[in-house]
Amino acid sequence: MTPLRFVVLGDSIAHGTGAHRVEDTLGRRLAAALTDEGFAVDLHVVAVPGAVSAHLSAQVRRAEPLAADLVLVLIGANDLARFVPADAAAADLGSAVSALRRGGADVVVVPAPDMSAVPFVPPAFRPAVQAACALLQQRQARAAEAAGARVADVGGLIGRAFADDLALFSADRFHPSSAGYARIAGALVPHVVAAAIARRDGDAAA
């Protein structure tokens, strides 16, 4: 087994709010998938519910002593909910990725979710919400890639799944349910595993 210190940064979705069991959270599900691929995973979740991209710098500071090998950053929903300008949110994300990369971690970024799928968004407002989400996603992807991260572009796939199946939402009709986290994790596993394998292969070749 290859040791892998895996750290999760971001907001309530990264933290696992809405999951019925801790084993159902995103971090735990992704750690399990990495274990199946031959990694001895040391998981640390420093994500904070309610966080916006400007809060990532504090999370990065908390993560520094962990000396992460691989970091997952999932952020953006609260930036959208609080009308943070897309360019400002993306700049904060890019700064966080740059700091993580300087610390030696490989980074996978998950851009903001499609908030138009949230049940309490009125149908008449959904096109505008979807457009705002798409703009932030584009800005986030550009900033993350420029800073050296891999971008897991799963927003469209996940957004359609949540729009089609309300069971993917928890009782608050905002956060994912355990089934919702399973769907998100399933979409992210190929990206996270690819990053871990690339790091392992690169270390072996060094």
ABEGO torsion letter per residue (X at the ends): XBBBBBBBBEBAAAAGBGBABAAABAAAAAAAAAAAAGBBBBBBBABBBGBBAAAAAAAAAAAAAAGBABBBBBBGAAAAAAGBBAAAAAAAAAAAAAAAAAAGBBBBBBBBBBAAABAABBAAAAAAAAAAAAAAAAAAAAAAAAAGBBBBBAAAAAAAAAAABAAABBAAGABBBAAAAAAAAAAAAAAAAAAAAAAAAAAAAX
